[in-house]
Amino acid sequence: MASTRMASTRSPIVVEPLGGTPVAAQRVEIVERKGVGHPDTICDAVAEQVSVELCRAYLDAVGRVLHHNADKGFLVAGHTIPRLGGGEVLEPMRLLVGDRATTDAGGRHFDVAAIATAAARGWIGAHLRHVDPERHVVVESTMKPGSVELTDLYGRDTIGANDTSAAMGYAPLSETERLVIAAERYLNGSTFQAAFPEAGQDIKVMACRTDATLGLTVALAFVDRFVPSAAAYFERKEAIRRDLQAYLSAQLEHLDAVTIDLNTLDDPTRGEGGMYLTVLGTSAEGGDCGQVGRGNRVNGVIPLNRPIGSEAAAGKNPVRHVGKIYTLLTHHIADRIQREVPGIDEVYVWLCSQIGRPIDDPWLASAQVRPAAGADVRELSPAVERVFARELAAIGGFTERLTRGELRVW
């Protein structure tokens, strides 16, 4: 039975029971994660950094975040020739970042192209240790001023939504989802990278779970200058596979076993062409392009068993763009509900905005709750509604955290 009650805002919060089998208990589950050096992740992370730097410039100059969206980005692969012992870069990658940004306000001019370019190079320099942001990447800003109607939203006292948009978040993460995140972060962690310097940062993890057995297919770019021979490549590849298997096996909770396949396209009979070698540790140097919105969802995974929204959160404005705010907020609210309200196995939170409507007063607010055995949604609903209403009322603090770049969007 659904429960509808007015929260502290004008919107009703709808709480309803969710039937079916929790994702973690379904026989089959598929989850993907793209690592920090993946071309799509690079695009998402750079777009977000551009927004953070624009917010900082606007706040320092006029005391408020002005209209901007930096959520359009495309990484064009360069050209390299990987070789055992060290290859060469023939053509740099090309990174296009842009969309719309305020260039003049309060008597101040903002060089948004320079801000975007510096933000992109700064992120690359800080996160991709084999990539020189000056020599290996050409950064091009395509920022243009925004439309008069949308720009006007930022001068109003009431914080109104800039779009009619819907978002969904859920909690908790399944064990498969947690392990996929753990695998990529471990492989890209400083301890692992120090032990295996040949491991590049372009990592993709695909997980297929059947019942209690988890299988991972991992793509991991090797940095060629740390690989003197084909024998060394395959020896280190197996050492990496065993190391990751031991790390994940120690973290299993409800699953019985994990198996790992690494760089499955490899073919020892094809020489250098049969190994995943790169010069800079990312396929973007010569093989794959990247694009904002094609990477991980804001909770760090691409969960094929879950409903997911279509918004690309990275780079969008953190104080007005509900596509970004609600996409992150739904996961946050779901997490708080699941942690604070006993008797819930799984919860899905839905928010839908209406353009111009205050962002703390969504057009639709809903929680679908899968109760634990013996729990009744009718008894859980008041507590769920209180958590939901509290987080909506605190949305200003949430958007400030987004403005400062404190919440990861990939």
C-alpha positions in Angstrom: 0.0 0.0 0.0 1.5 3.4 -1.0 1.8 6.2 1.5 1.6 9.9 0.5 2.3 12.7 3.0 3.4 16.3 2.7 7.0 16.9 3.6 8.5 20.2 4.7 8.3 21.3 1.0 5.1 21.6 -1.0 5.7 18.2 -2.7 4.2 15.0 -1.5 6.6 12.1 -0.9 5.3 8.9 -2.2 6.5 5.7 -0.5 5.5 2.4 -1.9 6.6 -1.3 -1.5 8.8 -2.8 -4.2 8.2 -6.4 -5.0 10.5 -8.9 -6.7 14.0 -10.2 -5.9 16.8 -7.9 -4.6 19.6 -7.5 -7.2 22.1 -9.2 -4.9 19.8 -12.3 -4.7 19.1 -12.5 -8.4 20.8 -15.4 -10.2 22.6 -13.2 -12.7 24.1 -9.7 -12.2 26.3 -7.7 -14.6 28.3 -4.6 -13.4 31.0 -2.6 -15.2 33.5 0.1 -14.0 35.9 2.2 -16.1 39.1 3.3 -14.3 40.7 6.7 -13.9 42.8 6.3 -17.1 39.9 5.2 -19.3 39.1 7.8 -22.1 35.4 8.1 -21.0 36.5 8.6 -17.3 39.0 11.2 -18.3 36.3 13.2 -20.1 33.9 13.0 -17.1 36.6 14.0 -14.6 37.9 16.9 -16.7 34.4 18.2 -17.4 33.7 18.2 -13.6 37.0 19.9 -12.9 36.2 22.6 -15.4 32.9 23.3 -13.6 34.6 23.4 -10.2 37.2 25.9 -11.4 34.5 28.1 -13.1 32.5 28.0 -9.8 35.6 29.1 -7.9 36.2 32.0 -10.3 32.6 33.2 -10.2 32.4 33.0 -6.4 35.7 34.8 -5.9 34.7 37.6 -8.3 30.9 38.1 -7.7 30.1 35.9 -4.7 27.8 33.5 -6.5 27.9 30.7 -9.1 26.9 32.0 -12.5 25.4 30.2 -15.4 27.6 27.6 -17.0 27.6 24.0 -18.1 30.8 22.2 -19.1 29.3 18.8 -19.7 30.2 18.5 -23.4 33.6 16.9 -23.8 35.3 14.6 -26.4 38.7 13.0 -26.3 40.2 12.2 -29.7 42.8 9.5 -29.6 46.3 10.3 -30.5 48.8 8.1 -32.3 51.6 6.1 -30.6 53.8 3.2 -31.5 54.2 1.0 -28.4 57.3 -1.2 -28.3 58.8 -3.6 -25.8 61.2 -1.5 -23.8 59.6 1.8 -24.8 57.7 3.2 -27.7 57.0 6.7 -29.0 54.2 9.3 -29.2 53.7 10.4 -32.8 50.6 12.5 -32.4 49.1 13.9 -29.2 45.6 13.3 -27.9 43.1 16.1 -28.5 40.6 17.0 -25.8 37.6 19.3 -26.6 35.8 20.7 -23.5 32.9 23.1 -23.6 29.3 24.1 -23.8 28.2 27.3 -22.2 29.6 29.7 -19.6 29.1 33.3 -18.4 31.8 35.5 -19.7 30.8 38.9 -18.2 29.1 39.8 -15.0 29.3 42.5 -12.3 31.8 44.5 -14.4 34.1 41.5 -14.6 35.2 39.5 -17.6 35.9 35.8 -17.3 38.3 34.2 -19.7 36.4 30.9 -19.6 38.5 29.3 -22.3 41.7 29.8 -20.3 39.9 28.6 -17.1 38.7 25.4 -18.9 42.1 24.7 -20.5 44.0 25.2 -17.2 41.5 23.0 -15.4 41.9 20.2 -17.9 45.7 20.3 -17.9 45.7 20.5 -14.1 43.6 17.4 -13.7 45.6 15.4 -16.3 48.8 16.4 -14.6 47.6 15.4 -11.2 46.0 12.0 -12.1 47.7 10.5 -15.2 51.2 10.1 -14.2 52.6 9.0 -17.6 50.8 11.7 -19.5 52.5 15.1 -19.9 49.5 17.6 -20.2 51.6 20.0 -22.3 53.2 17.6 -24.7 50.8 14.6 -24.9 47.4 16.4 -25.0 46.1 19.4 -27.0 43.3 21.0 -25.0 40.7 23.1 -26.9 37.9 25.0 -25.2 34.6 25.5 -27.1 32.8 27.5 -24.3 30.2 30.0 -25.5 27.8 32.3 -23.6 24.5 30.8 -22.6 20.9 31.7 -23.7 19.3 34.8 -22.2 16.5 32.9 -20.6 18.6 30.3 -18.8 21.2 32.9 -17.8 18.4 34.9 -16.2 17.7 32.0 -13.8 20.9 32.8 -12.0 19.9 36.3 -11.1 16.7 35.3 -9.4 16.3 35.0 -5.6 14.5 31.6 -5.8 16.8 28.8 -6.9 14.7 27.3 -9.7 15.4 24.2 -11.8 16.9 24.9 -15.2 15.3 21.8 -16.7 12.5 19.3 -16.4 14.5 16.2 -15.6 14.3 12.9 -13.8 16.8 10.9 -11.8 17.0 7.7 -9.8 19.4 6.5 -7.1 19.5 3.3 -5.0 21.1 1.7 -1.9 22.8 -0.4 -0.9 25.4 -1.4 -3.4 25.4 -5.1 -4.0 28.5 -7.2 -3.2 29.3 -7.4 -6.9 29.1 -3.6 -7.2 31.4 -3.1 -4.2 33.9 -5.6 -5.5 34.0 -4.1 -9.0 34.8 -0.7 -7.4 37.3 -2.2 -5.1 39.1 -4.0 -7.9 39.6 -0.9 -10.0 40.6 1.3 -7.1 43.1 -1.3 -5.9 44.7 -1.7 -9.3 45.0 2.1 -9.6 46.1 2.5 -6.0 49.6 3.8 -5.1 50.7 0.6 -3.4 49.8 -1.7 -6.3 51.2 0.7 -8.9 54.5 0.9 -7.0 54.7 -2.9 -6.9 53.7 -3.2 -10.6 55.0 -0.1 -12.4 54.2 -1.7 -15.8 50.4 -1.4 -14.9 48.9 1.6 -16.7 45.9 3.5 -15.4 43.4 2.6 -18.2 41.5 -0.2 -16.5 38.1 -1.6 -17.2 36.4 -4.2 -15.0 33.4 -6.2 -16.2 31.8 -8.4 -13.7 29.3 -11.3 -14.4 27.9 -13.0 -11.4 26.0 -16.3 -11.6 24.5 -17.4 -8.3 27.4 -17.1 -5.8 30.3 -17.2 -8.3 31.7 -13.9 -9.5 33.7 -13.7 -12.7 35.7 -10.6 -13.6 37.2 -9.7 -17.0 39.8 -7.0 -16.6 41.4 -4.9 -19.3 44.7 -3.3 -18.0 47.0 -1.3 -20.2 50.7 -2.1 -19.8 53.3 0.7 -20.0 55.8 -0.6 -22.6 59.0 0.9 -21.2 58.6 -1.3 -18.1 58.2 -4.5 -20.2 61.6 -5.6 -21.6 60.3 -8.8 -23.3 57.2 -10.8 -24.2 58.2 -13.3 -21.5 58.3 -10.5 -18.9 54.8 -9.3 -20.1 53.1 -12.6 -19.6 55.0 -13.3 -16.4 53.9 -10.0 -14.9 50.4 -10.4 -16.3 49.9 -13.6 -14.3 51.5 -12.1 -11.2 48.9 -9.2 -11.4 46.1 -11.6 -11.9 47.1 -13.7 -8.9 47.6 -10.6 -6.8 44.1 -9.2 -7.6 42.5 -12.6 -7.1 44.0 -12.8 -3.6 42.9 -9.3 -2.8 39.3 -9.8 -3.8 39.0 -13.3 -2.4 39.8 -11.9 1.1 36.9 -9.5 0.7 34.2 -12.0 -0.2 31.2 -11.9 2.1 28.2 -13.8 0.7 29.8 -14.9 -2.6 31.7 -18.2 -2.7 34.4 -17.5 -5.2 35.8 -15.0 -7.7 37.7 -15.8 -10.9 39.7 -13.3 -12.9 40.6 -13.1 -16.6 43.1 -10.4 -17.6 43.7 -8.9 -21.0 41.9 -11.7 -22.8 42.7 -10.4 -26.3 46.4 -11.3 -25.8 47.9 -13.9 -28.1 51.5 -15.0 -27.5 51.9 -16.0 -31.1 51.4 -12.5 -32.5 54.5 -10.8 -31.0 54.1 -7.2 -29.8 50.7 -7.1 -31.5 49.5 -9.8 -29.2 50.0 -7.8 -26.0 48.1 -4.9 -24.5 51.0 -2.4 -24.7 50.7 1.4 -24.4 53.3 4.2 -24.2 51.3 6.3 -21.7 49.1 3.8 -19.9 45.9 4.8 -21.6 44.2 3.6 -24.8 43.3 7.2 -25.5 46.9 7.6 -26.7 46.2 5.8 -29.9 43.3 3.4 -29.8 40.1 4.7 -28.2 38.3 8.0 -28.0 36.3 9.2 -25.0 33.1 11.2 -24.3 31.4 12.7 -21.4 28.5 10.6 -20.1 29.7 7.2 -21.4 31.5 6.3 -18.2 30.5 5.3 -14.7 27.3 6.4 -13.1 27.8 8.8 -10.2 28.0 6.0 -7.7 31.0 4.5 -9.5 29.6 1.7 -11.5 27.6 0.9 -14.6 24.9 -1.4 -13.1 23.1 -3.3 -15.9 20.5 -4.8 -13.5 19.4 -1.4 -12.2 17.2 1.3 -13.7 19.5 4.2 -14.5 18.9 7.8 -15.7 20.2 9.2 -18.9 21.8 12.4 -17.5 25.6 13.0 -17.8 26.2 14.7 -14.4 29.9 15.6 -15.0 30.4 19.3 -15.7 26.8 20.4 -15.3 26.1 23.4 -13.1 26.0 22.4 -9.4 23.5 24.9 -8.2 20.8 25.0 -10.9 21.1 21.9 -13.1 18.7 19.4 -11.6 20.0 16.7 -14.0 23.2 16.8 -12.0 21.9 17.7 -8.5 19.1 15.1 -8.5 21.3 12.4 -10.0 23.7 12.6 -7.1 21.0 13.5 -4.5 18.9 10.4 -5.2 21.8 8.1 -4.4 22.6 10.2 -1.3 19.0 10.0 0.0 18.7 6.3 -0.8 21.9 5.7 1.2 20.6 7.7 4.2 17.3 5.9 4.2 18.9 2.5 3.9 21.3 3.2 6.8 18.9 5.0 9.1 15.6 3.1 8.7 15.8 -0.5 10.0 13.9 -3.2 8.1 14.9 -2.2 4.5 16.7 -4.5 2.2 16.8 -2.2 -0.8 15.5 1.2 -1.7 15.1 3.2 -4.9 14.7 6.9 -4.8 13.1 8.9 -7.6 13.1 12.7 -8.2 11.6 14.6 -11.1 12.0 18.4 -11.5 10.0 20.9 -13.4 11.8 23.8 -15.1 11.6 27.0 -13.0 10.3 25.2 -9.9 12.4 25.4 -6.7 15.0 22.6 -6.6 14.0 21.7 -3.0 10.4 21.3 -4.2 10.6 18.5 -6.9 7.6 17.8 -9.1 7.8 14.2 -8.0 9.5 12.6 -5.0 9.2 8.9 -4.4 10.9 6.0 -2.6 10.3 2.4 -3.6 11.2 0.2 -0.6 11.9 -3.5 -0.6 11.3 -4.4 3.1 13.2 -7.0 4.9 11.5 -10.2 6.0 8.8 -9.4 8.6 8.9 -5.6 8.0 5.8 -3.7 6.8 6.2 -0.7 4.4 3.3 1.0 6.1 5.2 1.1 9.4 8.5 2.1 7.7 6.9 4.9 5.6 6.9 7.7 8.3 10.7 7.2 9.0 11.4 7.1 5.2 9.5 10.3 4.6 11.3 12.1 7.4 14.7 11.2 6.1 13.6 12.2 2.6 12.2 15.5 3.7 15.2 16.3 5.8 17.6 15.8 2.9 15.5 17.9 0.5 15.4 20.7 3.1 19.2 20.5 3.3 19.7 20.7 -0.5 21.6 24.0 -0.2 24.4 22.4 1.7 24.5 19.5 -0.7 24.9 21.8 -3.8 27.7 23.7 -1.9 29.6 20.4 -1.7 29.0 19.9 -5.4 30.3 23.4 -6.1 33.5 22.7 -4.2 34.0 19.4 -6.0 33.7 17.3 -2.8 31.4 14.7 -4.4 32.9 12.4 -7.1 30.7 12.0 -10.2 32.5 9.0 -11.6 
